Amino acid sequence: MSQKHTVLLLSQIIKDIKTVKEITNDHSQVLYQLLGSTFFEALYLLDHQAVTQWHTETGRTLFKVSDESILQQQQQQQQQQQQQQQQQQTPQESLKEGETKDTRHEQDSLVHTCFTAPIHCSCQAFFRDIVCGGRMLAQCRHVFAAMLSDSLGLSIPVAMESVAFAEGLYLSRHAE
């Protein structure tokens, strides 16, 4: 299936979800085939109420998606793995005092600014896969969580005036 047809299929599924206000088993199967683990990561964000929708009286909308719950889960898994490894290692094999592991993912912003039309996210994965990679379908978990949240009516709405919206967008762009 070409990327163009895949994108059309994805947009049709999102429209269907918006109409029925639920994700059916058929939707789940197709979305997993199209997006892989990104689908489950987006559902995880929805389950943890990580999507906030900013909107104005003039109709401008953006989404703020927090990765905090996913990062906490990853940190817990890493700690469990480290504990298991330490139990299996001899003292000479363990990390030396002061030695640290790579934690670049923890330094990324925990809250990402997303737009669903046109599709955009402030995360590094979106920049790497969509902007630099040129892939049309490889959406990040944040954009897909925002799309699902909007379709299902699950996002936490935050109404604001246009000036406050613009200031918040400007400030969030320079904080990332």
Disulfide bonds with the S-S distance in Angstrom:
none
